[in-house]
Amino acid sequence: MNKVDAPRWGHACATILRCAASDIDVKGPWLFWSAPPSPALRGSLERHGQLVPILVDAGGARPVLVAGAARAAILAELGREVLCLDIGALSDEARGLAYVQSNADRELTDGHLVLAMRYFLSLPGCDMESVLEALGLDARSKRLRLIRSWLRLPRRWDGLLCSGAVPLACADLLETFAPEDLSVLESLFATLSWSRGNAVNVLTWIREVCARDGVKAAAVLEGLGETLAAGLSPKDTMSRITQEVRRLRYPMLAGMERDFAETARKVSAGTRWRVTQPDLFESDAVEVSVRVTSAGELRAAGAELVRMAAREDLDDLFPVVRK
């Protein structure tokens, strides 16, 4: 380990060191955002060498990496010495904060924040006010409340959040499920990336079916195995799952929608008219619409409407009235 120079930052002395990569401890848990090095960084280090030092704490028997894991990994592969900035002996909390500050230009996702919060909350006596400030979190924000709910989930769910498979908005819902239910629910997200709205809806409906019928999530999802294994596109798979879970939650409504769709198809067959139910059968309203681009088309559509009005099965379009 060779000293290059000793610049002074404020009241602290920071020393530049040149170390063999094998001498550096790179396993610190405060490196919670570490990811595989990018090809761009690898190419830069290969062509131009290391232009920015990594941060280390050299106060012990060997330097401990505080920030710069990607550069350290690439330089180790290249068999090159590593330029290090020794920022002094630090506590685990200070190492974590230094790591966060060294990534100040990073746009923090919900996954990043959860990983950071798990680390800092594991430290006894950690100054969380400083942590929240460093992470840009308002202590009274909805985002922090959802993060705290997420932190009560098993750690294995963090990967699903970081990959975008599960949105943070589901934290409150997921927290209400028993551990065995959470294990079952993982199958919905293992290979699918859900939008916020669809994920919240599906989880809400599953929870409500469980409460209504007194069953576990496994019973609700029992019929979804074929859909998950059907080889459909992710979009089609999520659409079919959403429809099926909604049907389980609202069986009467689903039946009314199915019957209405069949009747509307028969009534409008061979015409350019579109027949829809606009408000989930909260009323007996039916919308009948057409798009035309000429007077001739309008006259033809009018004649079609007259024929439709003469049908004897029109009452089937108004199930609310019949009941």
C-alpha positions as CSV (number, residue, x, y, z in Angstrom):
1,M,0.0,0.0,0.0
2,N,1.8,3.2,-1.2
3,K,0.9,6.7,-0.3
4,V,0.7,9.1,-3.2
5,D,-0.1,12.4,-1.5
6,A,-2.1,13.7,1.5
7,P,-4.7,16.3,0.5
8,R,-6.7,18.0,3.3
9,W,-10.5,18.2,3.3
10,G,-11.7,20.6,5.9
11,H,-10.5,19.4,9.3
12,A,-10.0,15.8,8.1
13,C,-6.9,14.4,6.4
14,A,-7.7,12.2,3.4
15,T,-4.8,10.2,1.9
16,I,-4.5,8.8,-1.6
17,L,-3.3,5.2,-1.6
18,R,-2.4,2.7,-4.4
19,C,-3.4,-0.8,-3.3
20,A,-3.4,-4.3,-4.8
21,A,-7.1,-5.2,-5.5
22,S,-6.6,-8.4,-3.4
23,D,-5.7,-6.3,-0.4
24,I,-9.1,-4.5,-0.3
25,D,-12.0,-5.9,1.7
26,V,-15.0,-5.4,-0.7
27,K,-17.7,-7.3,1.3
28,G,-19.2,-4.5,3.4
29,P,-23.0,-4.7,3.9
30,W,-23.1,-0.9,3.4
31,L,-22.5,-1.5,-0.3
32,F,-26.2,-2.1,-0.7
33,W,-26.6,-0.7,-4.2
34,S,-23.7,-2.7,-5.8
35,A,-24.5,-4.0,-9.2
36,P,-22.5,-5.7,-12.0
37,P,-20.1,-3.2,-13.7
38,S,-21.4,-1.6,-16.9
39,P,-19.7,-2.3,-20.2
40,A,-19.1,1.5,-20.5
41,L,-17.2,1.7,-17.2
42,R,-15.2,-1.4,-18.2
43,G,-14.2,0.1,-21.5
44,S,-13.2,3.4,-19.9
45,L,-11.0,1.7,-17.3
46,E,-9.4,-0.5,-20.0
47,R,-8.7,2.4,-22.4
48,H,-7.9,5.3,-20.0
49,G,-7.2,3.7,-16.7
50,Q,-8.6,4.7,-13.3
51,L,-9.4,8.4,-13.3
52,V,-11.4,8.5,-10.1
53,P,-10.3,6.8,-6.8
54,I,-12.5,4.5,-4.9
55,L,-13.3,5.3,-1.3
56,V,-11.8,3.2,1.5
57,D,-11.4,3.1,5.2
58,A,-7.7,2.2,5.8
59,G,-7.9,2.4,9.6
60,G,-7.7,-1.4,10.1
61,A,-5.5,-4.3,9.0
62,R,-6.5,-3.9,5.4
63,P,-8.4,-1.2,3.5
64,V,-12.2,-1.6,3.6
65,L,-14.1,-0.5,0.5
66,V,-16.6,2.3,1.3
67,A,-17.7,3.2,-2.3
68,G,-16.6,2.2,-5.8
69,A,-17.4,-1.5,-5.9
70,A,-17.8,-1.6,-9.7
71,R,-14.4,0.0,-10.4
72,A,-12.7,-2.2,-7.8
73,A,-14.2,-5.3,-9.4
74,I,-13.1,-4.4,-12.9
75,L,-9.5,-3.4,-11.8
76,A,-9.2,-6.7,-10.0
77,E,-10.2,-8.6,-13.2
78,L,-7.6,-6.5,-15.1
79,G,-4.9,-7.3,-12.5
80,R,-4.3,-3.6,-11.9
81,E,-3.5,-1.7,-8.8
82,V,-6.4,0.4,-7.4
83,L,-6.2,4.1,-6.6
84,C,-7.9,4.6,-3.2
85,L,-8.9,7.6,-1.2
86,D,-8.7,6.9,2.5
87,I,-11.4,8.9,4.2
88,G,-10.5,7.7,7.7
89,A,-11.7,5.3,10.3
90,L,-15.5,5.2,10.1
91,S,-18.4,3.5,11.9
92,D,-20.7,1.3,10.0
93,E,-23.3,4.1,10.0
94,A,-20.7,6.6,8.6
95,R,-19.7,4.1,6.0
96,G,-23.3,3.8,4.8
97,L,-23.8,7.5,4.8
98,A,-20.5,8.0,2.8
99,Y,-21.7,5.4,0.3
100,V,-25.0,7.2,-0.1
101,Q,-23.3,10.6,-0.6
102,S,-20.9,9.1,-3.1
103,N,-24.0,8.1,-5.1
104,A,-25.7,11.5,-4.8
105,D,-26.2,11.7,-8.6
106,R,-28.1,8.4,-8.7
107,E,-31.9,8.6,-9.2
108,L,-33.1,6.5,-6.2
109,T,-35.8,4.0,-7.0
110,D,-38.2,2.6,-4.3
111,G,-36.0,-0.5,-4.4
112,H,-32.8,1.5,-3.7
113,L,-34.5,3.2,-0.7
114,V,-35.7,-0.1,0.7
115,L,-32.2,-1.6,0.5
116,A,-30.7,1.4,2.2
117,M,-33.3,1.6,4.9
118,R,-32.9,-2.1,5.8
119,Y,-29.2,-1.5,6.3
120,F,-29.4,1.6,8.5
121,L,-32.3,0.2,10.6
122,S,-30.2,-2.8,11.4
123,L,-27.6,-0.6,13.1
124,P,-28.1,0.0,16.8
125,G,-28.5,3.7,17.7
126,C,-28.4,4.8,14.1
127,D,-29.3,8.5,13.6
128,M,-32.2,8.0,11.3
129,E,-32.8,11.8,10.9
130,S,-29.4,12.0,9.1
131,V,-30.2,8.9,7.1
132,L,-33.6,10.2,5.8
133,E,-31.9,13.5,4.9
134,A,-29.2,11.8,2.9
135,L,-31.8,9.6,1.1
136,G,-34.0,12.6,0.4
137,L,-37.0,11.2,2.3
138,D,-39.5,13.3,4.2
139,A,-40.3,11.8,7.6
140,R,-44.0,12.5,7.0
141,S,-44.2,11.3,3.4
142,K,-46.4,8.6,2.0
143,R,-43.4,7.1,0.3
144,L,-41.6,6.6,3.7
145,R,-44.8,5.1,5.2
146,L,-44.9,2.6,2.4
147,I,-41.2,1.8,2.7
148,R,-41.7,1.1,6.4
149,S,-44.6,-1.2,5.6
150,W,-42.4,-2.9,3.0
151,L,-39.7,-3.5,5.5
152,R,-42.0,-5.7,7.5
153,L,-42.2,-8.1,4.5
154,P,-39.7,-11.0,4.1
155,R,-36.4,-9.8,2.7
156,R,-36.8,-12.0,-0.4
157,W,-39.5,-9.7,-1.7
158,D,-36.9,-6.9,-2.0
159,G,-35.7,-8.5,-5.3
160,L,-39.2,-8.4,-6.7
161,L,-39.4,-4.7,-5.8
162,C,-36.0,-3.9,-7.3
163,S,-36.8,-5.7,-10.5
164,G,-40.0,-3.7,-11.0
165,A,-42.2,-6.8,-10.6
166,V,-44.1,-5.4,-7.6
167,P,-44.7,-1.7,-7.1
168,L,-44.1,-0.2,-3.6
169,A,-47.8,0.8,-3.6
170,C,-48.6,-2.8,-2.8
171,A,-46.7,-2.7,0.6
172,D,-49.8,-2.0,2.7
173,L,-51.7,-4.8,1.0
174,L,-49.0,-7.3,1.2
175,E,-48.4,-6.6,4.8
176,T,-51.9,-7.8,5.6
177,F,-51.3,-11.4,4.3
178,A,-50.0,-14.2,6.5
179,P,-46.5,-15.6,5.8
180,E,-47.9,-18.7,4.0
181,D,-50.1,-16.5,1.8
182,L,-47.1,-14.3,0.9
183,S,-45.2,-17.4,-0.2
184,V,-48.1,-18.3,-2.5
185,L,-48.5,-14.8,-3.9
186,E,-44.8,-14.7,-5.0
187,S,-45.8,-16.9,-8.0
188,L,-47.8,-14.0,-9.4
189,F,-44.8,-11.8,-9.5
190,A,-41.8,-14.1,-10.1
191,T,-41.9,-13.7,-13.9
192,L,-44.3,-10.8,-14.4
193,S,-43.9,-7.1,-13.9
194,W,-47.2,-5.6,-12.8
195,S,-48.4,-2.0,-13.2
196,R,-49.3,-0.2,-10.0
197,G,-53.1,-0.2,-10.7
198,N,-53.3,-3.9,-11.8
199,A,-51.2,-5.1,-8.9
200,V,-53.2,-3.2,-6.3
201,N,-56.5,-4.4,-7.8
202,V,-55.5,-8.1,-7.9
203,L,-54.1,-8.1,-4.4
204,T,-57.1,-6.2,-3.1
205,W,-59.5,-8.7,-4.7
206,I,-57.5,-11.7,-3.4
207,R,-57.6,-10.3,0.1
208,E,-61.3,-9.7,-0.1
209,V,-62.1,-13.2,-1.4
210,C,-60.0,-14.7,1.4
211,A,-61.9,-12.6,4.0
212,R,-65.3,-13.3,2.4
213,D,-64.9,-17.1,2.0
214,G,-62.6,-17.7,5.0
215,V,-59.9,-19.3,2.8
216,K,-56.2,-18.9,2.2
217,A,-54.6,-17.3,-0.8
218,A,-53.6,-20.7,-2.1
219,A,-57.3,-21.6,-2.5
220,V,-58.0,-18.4,-4.4
221,L,-55.0,-18.9,-6.8
222,E,-55.6,-22.6,-7.3
223,G,-57.1,-22.2,-10.7
224,L,-54.4,-19.8,-11.9
225,G,-51.7,-22.4,-12.3
226,E,-52.8,-23.3,-15.9
227,T,-52.7,-19.6,-16.8
228,L,-49.2,-19.1,-15.4
229,A,-48.0,-22.2,-17.3
230,A,-49.9,-21.6,-20.5
231,G,-46.9,-19.9,-22.3
232,L,-48.9,-16.7,-23.0
233,S,-47.1,-13.4,-23.3
234,P,-46.6,-11.5,-20.0
235,K,-49.3,-9.0,-21.0
236,D,-51.8,-11.6,-21.8
237,T,-51.0,-13.6,-18.7
238,M,-51.5,-10.6,-16.4
239,S,-54.7,-9.7,-18.2
240,R,-56.1,-13.2,-17.8
241,I,-55.1,-13.4,-14.2
242,T,-56.7,-10.0,-13.5
243,Q,-60.0,-11.1,-15.2
244,E,-60.1,-14.4,-13.3
245,V,-59.4,-12.9,-9.9
246,R,-62.0,-10.2,-10.6
247,R,-64.5,-12.9,-11.5
248,L,-63.9,-14.6,-8.2
249,R,-64.3,-11.4,-6.3
250,Y,-67.4,-10.3,-8.2
251,P,-69.1,-13.4,-9.5
252,M,-72.5,-11.9,-10.0
253,L,-71.1,-8.8,-11.8
254,A,-68.9,-11.0,-14.0
255,G,-71.9,-13.1,-15.0
256,M,-74.0,-10.0,-15.9
257,E,-71.1,-8.7,-18.0
258,R,-70.8,-12.0,-19.8
259,D,-74.5,-12.2,-20.5
260,F,-74.6,-8.6,-21.6
261,A,-71.6,-9.0,-24.0
262,E,-73.2,-12.0,-25.6
263,T,-76.6,-10.2,-26.1
264,A,-74.9,-7.1,-27.4
265,R,-73.0,-9.1,-29.9
266,K,-76.2,-10.7,-31.2
267,V,-78.1,-7.4,-31.3
268,S,-75.4,-5.5,-33.1
269,A,-74.3,-8.4,-35.4
270,G,-74.1,-7.2,-39.0
271,T,-74.3,-3.5,-38.1
272,R,-71.8,-0.8,-37.4
273,W,-73.4,0.0,-34.0
274,R,-71.6,-0.6,-30.7
275,V,-73.6,-1.5,-27.7
276,T,-72.1,-1.1,-24.2
277,Q,-73.0,-0.9,-20.6
278,P,-71.4,2.2,-19.2
279,D,-71.5,1.9,-15.4
280,L,-71.0,-1.6,-14.2
281,F,-74.8,-2.1,-14.0
282,E,-75.3,0.5,-11.4
283,S,-78.2,1.7,-13.6
284,D,-80.2,0.3,-16.4
285,A,-78.4,2.6,-18.9
286,V,-77.2,1.2,-22.2
287,E,-75.0,3.1,-24.7
288,V,-75.5,2.6,-28.4
289,S,-73.0,4.4,-30.6
290,V,-71.9,4.6,-34.2
291,R,-69.1,6.3,-36.1
292,V,-69.9,7.6,-39.6
293,T,-68.0,9.6,-42.2
294,S,-70.7,10.5,-44.6
295,A,-74.4,11.2,-45.0
296,G,-74.8,7.9,-46.8
297,E,-73.2,6.0,-43.9
298,L,-75.5,7.9,-41.5
299,R,-78.6,6.9,-43.4
300,A,-77.4,3.3,-43.5
301,A,-76.7,3.3,-39.8
302,G,-80.2,4.7,-39.1
303,A,-81.7,1.8,-41.0
304,E,-79.6,-0.6,-39.1
305,L,-80.8,0.9,-35.8
306,V,-84.4,0.5,-36.9
307,R,-83.9,-3.2,-37.5
308,M,-82.1,-3.5,-34.2
309,A,-85.0,-1.9,-32.4
310,A,-87.4,-4.4,-33.8
311,R,-85.6,-7.4,-32.2
312,E,-87.5,-9.3,-29.6
313,D,-84.4,-9.9,-27.4
314,L,-83.7,-6.3,-26.5
315,D,-84.9,-6.7,-23.0
316,D,-81.8,-8.9,-22.3
317,L,-79.8,-5.7,-22.6
318,F,-81.4,-4.4,-19.4
319,P,-80.8,-7.0,-16.6
320,V,-81.2,-4.4,-13.9
321,V,-84.8,-3.6,-15.1
322,R,-85.7,-7.3,-15.3
323,K,-84.6,-7.8,-11.7
